[in-house]
Amino acid sequence: MSVEKNPIRGALRDLQPLAVSVVAPGSADARLFLGLLAHEHYLGHRNTVGENIRYLVRDRRDRPVACVLFGSAA
């Protein structure tokens, strides 16, 4: 899946409804999630330690607008 490089501009209401999905390990969404996190996060991303859960948020046009990662305490 290619990701749009231009910033998304406008009101939040124009993006709704938003869809939040759990990212399954080894899926196409997992590859997208890791690629976005590595490219867009100010610290980059290498790997996680312990249990974690990942969510991908998409807008009404199926564009990824957010990556959410919750990890267990170290």
N, C-alpha and C positions, 0 to 999 in steps of 0.2 A: 504494500500500500504506500502510495506517495503522500507526503505531507505538504500541505500548502505552506509556503515560506513567508507569505505576506501576513502582516499582523491583522488580526480580526478586529475591526472597529465597529462601534455601534452600541446600541442599548442591549442589555442582557435579555430583555423580552424578545428581541429579534433572534436570539439563539435558542430560545426555549421551544419545545421541551428538551431538557438535558437528559441524557441517558448515562447511568453509572453502571458499569459492569465489572465483575471480578475478573482479573486477568489470570488465566490458567497457565501453569508452567508449561513451557514448550510450545505454546500456541503462537499464531501470527501476532496476536495482541501482545504477547510477552516480548516478542522481538521489537515490535513498535514501541512498547513501553520503555524497554531498556535503551533503545536508540534515542528516544526523546529525552529521557533522563540524562543520558550521557552527553547529549548535545546542548540541552537547554538549562540544566541545573548549574548554578554558579560554581559548585565544587566538582562537577562531573559525577560519575558513578562507576564503581568497579564491581562491587558485590555487597550482599547483605549477610549478616551473621545471625543465626538463630531463626526462629519462626517469624514469618512476616506475611502480610497480605497486601496485594496490589489491586488498585482500581484504576480504570481508565474512564474518563468523562468525555462524552461526545455531544456535539450540538445537533440541532435538527437536521443539518446537512451531512451528518456522520463525520464531521471533522473532529479530531481530537483537540480538546481545549484544556485538559488538565490530567495530570498523573498524580495519584495519591498512593503513598507507601507508608504502611504502618508496620513497625518492627518491634520485636520484644526488647525489653530492657537488657542492656549488656551485663 
